[in-house]
Amino acid sequence: MNVIINPSGTAGFSFKGLHNYCAHDKEGNTSERVEWMSARNLAASPKHAYKIMIATAAAQNQLKRSAGVRVGRHAENGEVMHIVMSFDQDEPHDRETMETAADQLLSRLGKDPTKRGGKGATIRQMADEHQAVLYAHTDTKNPHVHIMLNVVHPKHGRRLPTSNDQLKASRWALGFSKEHGTAHKTPAREENMAARDRGEYVKAERRKSRKAYEEEKALAQASNDNDRLKTFLANQKHKDAALYEQGRVLAAKQQQRSADIEKRFEDRKVQADRAMKKRINQAKATIREEFRPQFRDLKTQQAAERKTFEALEASFFGRTKNALKTVRSAFDKQDTGLISRSFRVLSNAGERKTYFERGQERALRALEKQRSSKIELAIKDAKVERKDSHSNAGKQLIQESASAEQKTSAEIGQHKADWKQRALDRKSDFTEFQQLERAKPAIGGDFVRAQMTDEYFKDLERRVGLGEDFNDTSQTPAEEQDNERDDGQERS
């Protein structure tokens, strides 16, 4: 069993286009290669299911709003996931087995917070909940099933989590192969999985594109020297690997650049917060020091007032004077029930002392309030300054991000140009190799091939490079050698 997710590299945008490819033959409108079709989570027939899938994808934001899900940014990848399940010839491939295998695979893709690999997931969302159409093909030696999957959930509009989906599919395919006794045909896959289970980082070999596969297939048919072909393809693979590595280094560089910009932004905000706290602490210390003499004078004044109050309490006239001061204080503060309170103050020493102490407390609180108001004003100014600093940090973030985006765009453009040039070079190399192979004599057998000298092949390459015509009927060195050998046999 072999599973490929998104053979083109990413999710596509056309349900109709993928349906037309899977539901028909490669040439024309016939569908002889399609053995059967089947739909999942769709009321429509498989032939028309893609129309429902188009409508579901278009209503993604509406479905989210109806389900109370926040509508985010539009995803860069499309909504059409293409999955290919290829069965080995020694594995059962009746319809029931193939449909069951497809359902099992879909139940493994996605995220489930209760299972392994569901880290970060808040709800279960697996591919078996999404709309899908299965197409069984019989046009190759290995029967296979194409799955067209809508990554937009038909109920709440969330996109299917697709992180590590190829790894999940490979792990399931390995289990399927073990179950049917075909795992020995892909030993590298089992070794890689075992290494991953041990915590090792393993990157599988990059899958060839369809175009590259067809080119190499044509090259193999044209070549009559397997060793030379292997060396040539290895050299081409090495050149491709160098560009792939360049792309990985470039991506890491761009990611680090973005991380550095974000870190500088966060650092500026942290510095602004620290500056605010420092300014507030300094303001508090300054204001407290400023009010310290006033609190000292107030305490001295209140201590004298307390001493006078206690001295007056020793005589009738003194108590009356204290009572009048207390009543006047109450009147100044517009106390309610002034008459009843005045009587209690005149007749009760405890009431007089209580009101006297409350008056001193009010004076102390008034001074504290004055100090606190000044501190609050300083805090407000510090917060305004921090807000301005945060705003400036945001502007710097935007400027640096824009500059980084330009650099990234230029780097990506250059890397794409490098790949285009690589494609041209690859095409040129393939053409030259094919010309050389056609020009070479049709030699067969290791013994005869061993008789061909290195000088002959070098001269042949030189002549191919000069564009010489090899369609003449003159004898090649191989034919001359064969004639000499035949003549020798006749003479012997």
N, C-alpha and C positions, 0 to 999 in steps of 0.2 A: 504494500500500500504506500502510495506517495500522495501528499497533499500540498498543493500550492495555493496560497492566498494572494489574490490580486496579481496575476501573472504580469500585468503591465507595470507593476511597481506600486501604484496607489489606487485607491477607490475611484471609480469613474463617475461620470455625470449623466450617462444616457442609459436608462432602463430599456428603451426601445432598441437601441443599437446592440446591446448585449443580448437581448431576447432574439433579435433577428439572426445574430451569429450562432447562438446556441440552438435555436429551433429550426434552422435550415442547414442545408449543405453549404460548403464553402463556395461553391459555384452554382449560381442559379437560385431558383425559388423552391427547389425540391427539398424534401426532408427525409431522404432515405437513411441517412446516418443516425437519425433520432429514433431510438428504440421505444422510449416512453418519456412522458413528462408528468410531474406531480407538483402540487402547490402546498404551501404551509402558511397557516394563519391568513388565508385569503378565501373569500367566498366565490370569487370569479374562477373560471376555468383557467388552466395553465396558459392557454393560448392568448388570453386577454388579461392575465393577471398583471402584466407590466403597467397597464393603464391605471390600475388601482394603486400600484406602488408609486407611480409618478405623482398622483394626487396626494398620497400620504406624505411624500417628501416635500411637496410644495406647501402643505399645511403644517409644517413642523412648528413654527412659532405659535400658530393658533392652537395646536394641540398642547403646547407647553402652557400657554395662558389658561386654558380650560382646566389643566391639571394643577395649576398653582405653581408651576416651575418657572424660575427666572429665565428670561430670554437673554442669551448671551450673544457673543459675536458669531458671525457666519463662519463656518468651518472652511478651511482651505481645500480639504479633500472633498470629493463628491460623496453621494449617498449610495452609490452602487458598489457593493462588494462582490467580487468574482472569486469563487472557490472552485478548484479543480481537484477531484478525487480520482486517482488512477489506480485501478486494481491490478495486481499481479496476475499473470495467466494461471498460476497455481492456487489462487484464492477464489472462493465462490463469488460469482457475480450475477446471480439471479436477481430479479427485481426486488424481492423481499429483503435479501441480504443488503443490496445496495441502498435501499431506502432506510433500512435500520441503521446502517453505517452512517449515512448522511445525518440522520436525526441525532445519533450519538455525538458526532462531531460538532453539530450546532449547539448541543447542550454543554460543550466544553469551552466555547468561545464566549468571552464577556467577562463579567466580574460578579462574584458572589461573596459578600462579607463574611459568610459563615464557613467558607472553604479556603483552602490553600490557593494563593494567588489573588485573593480578593482584597488585598491591602488597599486602603483608601476608599473602598466602595461603601456607600451608605445604604444602598438598596440592591437587591438582586436584579441583574439585567443580563440575561444570556441571549445568545443568538437564536435559540429555539423559540423565543417569544416574538421574534420579528418575522415580517413577511418574506417568503422565499419561494423560489421555483426551482425544481430539480429537472435536469435534462440528461438522459442517459444516451451516450454515443457509442457506436460500434464501428467507427471508421478507422480505428487503429488496432494493432495487435493486442493492446491492453485496453479492455473496456474501462470506460471512465464516466464520471458524472460531473457535469457543470452545475454549480449552484449560484443563482443570482439572488443576492440577499440585500434587503433594504436596511441600511444601518439606522434609519429613523424609526423609533418605536411607534407602533400604530395607535397607542393609547395616550402616552404622556409626552411623546415627541422627543425624548432624550435620545442622543446618539449612542450607538453601541460602543462600549469601551473596547478598544482594539489593541491595547498594549500587549506585546509579546504573543500576539495571536498565532504567528507562524510557529513559534516554539510550542505553544499549547497544541496546535494541530499536529506537529511532528511527534510530540509525546503520545498523543492519542493514536496516531498512525503506527507507531512502534508497538503499542499494545495490541492493535488489531493484527499486525503482522505476526507477533508472537502467538496470538490465539490461533492463527491459521498456519503456523509453521513456515513462514516465509521471512522471518527476521534475519536469517543468515545471509540473505541476498543484499542486505544493507548493513554490513557490520559497523561501518563508520558512524551511523546514526545511533546505534546502541552504545558505542564507546563514548560518543559525545554526550549522550544523556547521562551516562554513569559519571562522567567527569563533572557535569553540571550539578548532579546530586551531591557530589563531594565538595561543592562550593567553588570549583574551578571555572574560570571564564573561558568559554569555548565559542568561537565564531565559525559557523559553518561556511563552506565554500559558496561563493556567490553563484546564484543560478544564472545560466546563460539566457540571453534573450532569444526569442524565436528566430529573429533575423540572424544572429550569430550562429545559432544551431544549424540553420539552413545553409549558411555560408560554409561552415566547416564540413557539413555533410557533402556538399558539392565538391569541396576541395579533396576530401578523402576519396571520392569516386574518380576524380581526375588524376590523383597521384598513384604512382606505381612504386613508391619507396616509402614504406611506413616509418622507418627511422628518420628520414629527412622530414616527413610530415610532422612527426612528433616534436622534433626540434623546432620546426617553424612555428607550430601552434604554441609551444612552450614560450618561445620568444615573444609571440603576440600577447600571450597571457601575462607575461612579465611587464610588458609595456602598459597594458590595461591596469594591472595591479598598481603600478606606479602612480597612475592618474587617480585611481580609487583612493590610494593612500593620501595623495595630495588633497583630495576632497575631504577626507576625514580630518586631516590636519587643519584644513581651512575652516571646517565646521567647528572644531574645537577652539580655534583661535577666535572665531566670531562669537562663540558662546562665552568664552572668557572675557572678551571685550564687553559684551553686554553685562556680564556679572560685575566687571570692574566699574562700569558706569553706574549700575544699581548700588554698588557698595559705596561709591563716592557720594551718591545722593543720600543714602542712609547715614553716612558719616557726617554730612553737612547738617542733617536734621538733628543728629545726636549732639553735635557741637552747639547748635542753636539752643537745644534744651539745656545743656550744661551752662551755657552763657546766661540763660534766663534764670536758672536756679542760683547761679553765682550773684547775679545782679539783685535778685530778691533778697538773698541772705545779707548782702552788703547794705541794701536799703533798710532792711529790718534793724541791723546793728546800728546804722547811722541814726535812724529815727528814734530808736530806744535810747541811744546816748543823748540825743537832743532833748528828749522828754525827761531824762533822769533828774535834772535839777527841779523841774516842775513837780514831779512826784515827791522829791525830797522836801520841797517847801510845803507841799500839801500835807505830808505826814507830820511835819513840824507844827504847822498851823492846827491840824486836827488834834495833835497831842496837847497843845496849849488849850484848845477849846474843851477838850475832855477834862483837863485839870481844873479849869474855871467852872465847868458844869458840876463836877464833884464838889468843889468848894462851895458853890451856891446852894447845893442841896443840904448843907448843914444848917441853914436858917429858913424861916418861913418866907421872908421877903425874897431870899435867893431862890427858893423853890418856885415862888410865884413868877420871878423873872425868867427862870428856866422854862416854866410852863408857857409864858407868853411867847418866848422865842420859838418854842416847839410848835405852838399853834400858828404863829406867823409863818413858820416854815411850811406847815401843812397847807395854809391858805395860799401861799405862793405857788405851791405845787397843785393847787386846785383839788385837794382831797375831797371826796364825797363824805357826807355825814359829819360836816365840820363841827357842828354844835355838840353832838354826842361825843365826838372824839375829844373836843376841848374840855369837856367836863371830866372825862377819864384822865386826861393829862394833868388837870389841876388837882385831882384827888388821888392819883395813883403814881407813886414814884417809879414803879416798874414800867408804866406806860411812857413816862417822860424819858426814861433811859432808852427804851426801845426806839422811840421816835427820834431821839438825839443820834443814836447809832445809825439809824436808817438815813438820816440826813447826811452823815459823813460818808456812808456807803455810796449815796447818790453822787456826791461830789467826786469820789474816787472813780466811779464808773464813767462819769462824764469825761474825766481826763483820759481814762483808758479808751473810751470811744473815739476821742479826738485823735489819740495816737493810732488806733486801729484804722481809722479812716485814711490817715496819711499813708499807712503801710499798704492798705488796699489800693490806693491810687498808684503807689510805686509798683505794686504787683501787676496792675492793669497795664502800666506803661511797659513793663518787662514782657508781658504776654504779647502786646502789640509788636514789640521788637522781634520776638520769636516768630510770630506769624509772618512778618516781613521776611525774615531769614528763610523760613520754610518756603515762602513764595519764590524767593530768589533761587533757592535750591531746586525748586521745580522747573524754573525757567532754564537753569543750567542743565538739568536732566533732559529737557526737551531739545536744547541745542546740541548737547553731546550725543543724544540718541539719533538726531537727524544727521549729524556728521558721521556717526558710526553706520547708519543705514546707507549713506552714500558709499562709504568704503566697502560695506558688505555687498551692495549692489554691483559695484565695480569688480570686486573679487569674484562674485558669482558669474558675472558676465565674462570675465577673462577665463574662468574655469570652463564655462560652456564653450567658449571659443576654442580652448585647448582640446575639449572632447570632439568638437567638430573637425578640428585639424587631425585629431587622432583617428577619427572615422575615415577621413580622406586618405591618411597614410595607411590605414589598415586595408582599405579598398585597393590602394595601389600595390601594397605588398601581396595581397591575395591574387591580384591580376598578374603580377610578375611571377609569382610562384606557379600559377596555372600555366602561363606561357612556357615557363621553364620545364614543367612536367610534360607538356605536349611536345616540346622540342626534344626531350630526352628519348633515347631508344626504348622501346618496350622490352626491357630486359626482365627476365624472370628467374628466380632462384638466387640464393645467396652466393653460390659459386661463381656464376656469371657476373653478378653485381660486383663481386670482389675484384674481377679483372679490370673494371673501369678505373682509370687513374684519376687522381685528384686534379691533375692538369686538364684532363678532358672536361670535368665538371666546371672548373674555373673558366675555361675557354667558352663553354656553353653559356654560362651566366653572363660572360662579357658580350657574347653575340646577342643574347636576349635583350640585354641592356641597350644595345645598338639598334634593336628593332629589326634584325635580319629575318628574312622569310625562311621558314623551315618546312614549307609545303612541297619542296622538291622531292624527287624520287631517288636521290643519290644515296649510296650506301652509307650507313653510319659505322663508326668504329666497332660497334657490337656485331653488325652484320659481317664486317670484314673478319673479325675474330672468329665468328661462327664458320665462315667459309674456309678460313685457314685450318680450323679444327676438322672440318669435314674432309678437306683435301688430305689432311694428314692421315685421317682414318682410311681414306681410299687407298693411299699409297702404302699403308702398312699391311 
